[in-house]
């Protein structure tokens, strides 16, 4: 598969980027160009607070004026995890959120919930397994007999770990899992030998590595292919009809925001724009912020291999669902083509 440069990717995606510096976030003074100068209120439900570069598209979209340029005054409502975020969408509190393939597949097969993927934002594993260079972990086999920390039992992080182990040929029962917080205390547990490693976001992993010379991290995707480890924007079948145009505008703003990041070599302007609106540990550290944005950019583009921002590759979508069914995470996957659409990614 041919990998594109950033410039080539932008040309292939047909993106028109906003110029200049940051505009006023969520302005309602006529900055919105998508609706003849008018703005429309739009609520996005996030499964995490806006203190992680995981949500760089949203934060750049707000701080850089991309939502305003599409005629949206966007509000981010923070939920306590993905299940609550999806319930907000299903309950009509907001038309759009993000989730992983496993979350939508579970909702569809176990609860018959009418959720639909309307645009793939992350195409690679974004979680990291942190470990000490004194006790390196490089393969699934290396984890046999070890204790690995996870942020929550039964959550996406644990399922990603299980999937990595199974795809790497290891029985998950051979690895002990322990719930831990994504704080410096977890790294101290690794140093003391109470844990052999723990799962965290890319942001936190980069911060730990920046602060500790003996810290390293494993990308689960390097252990074994994980086609289901993707993340996308999700709505309901009803909202797909009743809120089609504002969702279309939101996705256009996300594409513009991501495009501006991809065009920004070194991410200097992106970091400056984000800091006008946000402050958190991984953004406040220059090197970690740049490295974190680089990882996110690779995730949006699959390292430049994806043909267009947000466009769901239906073959890979089905392959991911087949993977989840094969390992027993879900069952009864039917008519999966209708669970995803690219129709809102066109003008």
JOPE-V723277 format. One record per backbone hydrogen bond with DSSP energy under -0.5 kcal/mol. CO is the residue of the C=O (numbers start at 1). NH is the residue of the N-H. E is the energy in kcal/mol with one decimal. If there is no record, write none. Layout:
# JOPE-V723277
co | nh | e
CO | NH | E
CO | NH | E
This chain:
# JOPE-V723277
co | nh | e
5 | 9 | -2.7
6 | 10 | -2.4
7 | 11 | -2.2
8 | 12 | -2.5
9 | 13 | -2.1
10 | 14 | -0.8
10 | 15 | -1.7
11 | 14 | -0.8
15 | 17 | -0.6
24 | 27 | -1.2
32 | 37 | -0.9
33 | 36 | -0.7
35 | 38 | -1.6
40 | 73 | -2.7
42 | 44 | -0.5
42 | 75 | -2.9
43 | 95 | -0.6
43 | 96 | -0.7
44 | 46 | -0.6
44 | 77 | -3.0
45 | 98 | -0.6
46 | 79 | -3.4
47 | 81 | -1.0
49 | 51 | -2.1
52 | 55 | -1.6
53 | 56 | -1.8
55 | 59 | -2.5
56 | 60 | -3.1
57 | 61 | -1.9
58 | 62 | -2.0
59 | 63 | -3.0
60 | 64 | -2.5
60 | 66 | -0.5
61 | 66 | -0.8
61 | 67 | -2.0
62 | 65 | -1.1
65 | 69 | -2.0
66 | 70 | -0.7
67 | 70 | -0.9
67 | 72 | -2.4
68 | 71 | -1.8
69 | 33 | -0.9
71 | 40 | -2.1
72 | 74 | -0.8
73 | 42 | -2.1
75 | 44 | -2.7
75 | 77 | -0.6
76 | 78 | -0.5
77 | 46 | -2.6
79 | 81 | -1.5
81 | 85 | -1.9
82 | 86 | -2.8
83 | 87 | -2.0
84 | 88 | -2.0
85 | 89 | -1.6
86 | 90 | -2.9
87 | 91 | -2.2
88 | 93 | -2.2
88 | 94 | -1.0
89 | 92 | -1.3
96 | 45 | -2.5
97 | 234 | -2.6
99 | 232 | -2.5
100 | 103 | -0.5
100 | 104 | -1.8
101 | 105 | -2.8
102 | 106 | -2.2
103 | 107 | -2.2
104 | 108 | -2.6
105 | 109 | -2.6
106 | 110 | -2.6
106 | 111 | -0.8
107 | 111 | -0.8
107 | 113 | -2.4
108 | 112 | -0.6
113 | 115 | -2.0
114 | 237 | -1.9
116 | 118 | -0.5
116 | 235 | -2.2
117 | 341 | -2.6
119 | 121 | -0.5
119 | 233 | -2.8
120 | 310 | -0.6
122 | 231 | -2.3
126 | 202 | -0.6
127 | 220 | -0.6
128 | 130 | -0.7
128 | 200 | -2.3
129 | 218 | -2.4
130 | 198 | -1.5
131 | 216 | -2.3
132 | 135 | -1.7
133 | 136 | -0.6
140 | 143 | -1.5
141 | 144 | -1.3
143 | 146 | -2.4
146 | 148 | -0.5
146 | 176 | -2.4
147 | 196 | -2.9
147 | 197 | -0.9
148 | 178 | -2.0
149 | 199 | -2.7
150 | 180 | -2.4
152 | 155 | -0.9
155 | 159 | -2.3
156 | 160 | -2.5
157 | 161 | -2.1
158 | 162 | -2.7
159 | 163 | -2.5
160 | 164 | -2.4
161 | 165 | -2.4
162 | 166 | -2.8
163 | 167 | -2.8
164 | 168 | -1.4
165 | 170 | -3.1
166 | 169 | -1.5
171 | 174 | -2.5
172 | 175 | -1.9
174 | 145 | -3.4
176 | 148 | -3.0
178 | 150 | -2.3
181 | 183 | -1.7
183 | 186 | -1.5
183 | 187 | -0.8
184 | 188 | -1.9
185 | 189 | -1.7
186 | 190 | -1.5
187 | 191 | -2.4
188 | 192 | -2.1
189 | 194 | -2.0
189 | 195 | -1.6
190 | 193 | -1.1
197 | 149 | -3.0
198 | 130 | -3.0
200 | 128 | -2.6
201 | 205 | -2.0
202 | 206 | -2.7
203 | 207 | -2.1
204 | 208 | -2.4
205 | 209 | -2.3
206 | 210 | -2.0
207 | 211 | -1.6
208 | 212 | -1.7
212 | 215 | -1.6
214 | 133 | -2.9
216 | 131 | -2.6
218 | 129 | -2.4
218 | 220 | -0.6
219 | 222 | -2.4
219 | 223 | -0.6
220 | 223 | -1.2
220 | 224 | -1.4
226 | 229 | -2.0
228 | 101 | -0.6
228 | 230 | -2.2
230 | 101 | -1.4
231 | 121 | -1.8
231 | 122 | -2.4
232 | 99 | -2.0
233 | 118 | -2.8
233 | 119 | -0.7
234 | 97 | -1.7
235 | 116 | -2.9
236 | 240 | -2.1
237 | 241 | -0.7
238 | 241 | -0.9
238 | 242 | -2.7
239 | 243 | -2.7
241 | 244 | -0.5
243 | 247 | -2.2
244 | 248 | -2.5
245 | 249 | -2.4
246 | 250 | -2.4
247 | 251 | -2.6
248 | 252 | -2.1
249 | 253 | -2.2
250 | 254 | -2.2
251 | 255 | -2.4
252 | 256 | -2.1
253 | 257 | -2.8
254 | 258 | -3.0
255 | 259 | -2.5
256 | 260 | -2.1
257 | 261 | -1.6
258 | 262 | -2.6
259 | 263 | -1.9
260 | 264 | -0.8
261 | 264 | -0.7
263 | 265 | -1.3
264 | 267 | -2.0
265 | 268 | -0.5
267 | 271 | -2.5
268 | 272 | -2.1
269 | 273 | -2.6
270 | 274 | -2.6
271 | 275 | -2.2
272 | 276 | -0.7
273 | 276 | -0.9
274 | 277 | -1.6
274 | 278 | -2.6
280 | 283 | -0.8
280 | 284 | -2.6
281 | 285 | -0.9
284 | 286 | -0.7
285 | 289 | -2.9
286 | 290 | -2.2
287 | 291 | -2.6
288 | 292 | -2.9
289 | 293 | -2.3
290 | 294 | -1.9
291 | 295 | -2.0
292 | 296 | -2.3
293 | 297 | -2.8
294 | 298 | -2.1
295 | 299 | -2.1
296 | 300 | -2.3
297 | 301 | -1.7
298 | 302 | -1.4
298 | 303 | -1.9
299 | 123 | -2.6
301 | 306 | -2.8
302 | 305 | -1.3
304 | 4 | -1.6
308 | 311 | -0.6
310 | 120 | -2.1
311 | 313 | -0.5
312 | 314 | -0.9
313 | 317 | -2.5
314 | 318 | -2.3
315 | 319 | -2.0
316 | 320 | -2.4
317 | 321 | -1.8
318 | 322 | -2.4
319 | 323 | -2.0
320 | 324 | -2.0
321 | 325 | -2.0
322 | 326 | -2.5
323 | 327 | -2.1
324 | 329 | -1.9
324 | 330 | -1.2
325 | 328 | -0.7
332 | 334 | -0.6
335 | 338 | -1.5
336 | 339 | -1.5
337 | 340 | -1.0
339 | 117 | -3.0
342 | 345 | -1.8
343 | 346 | -0.7
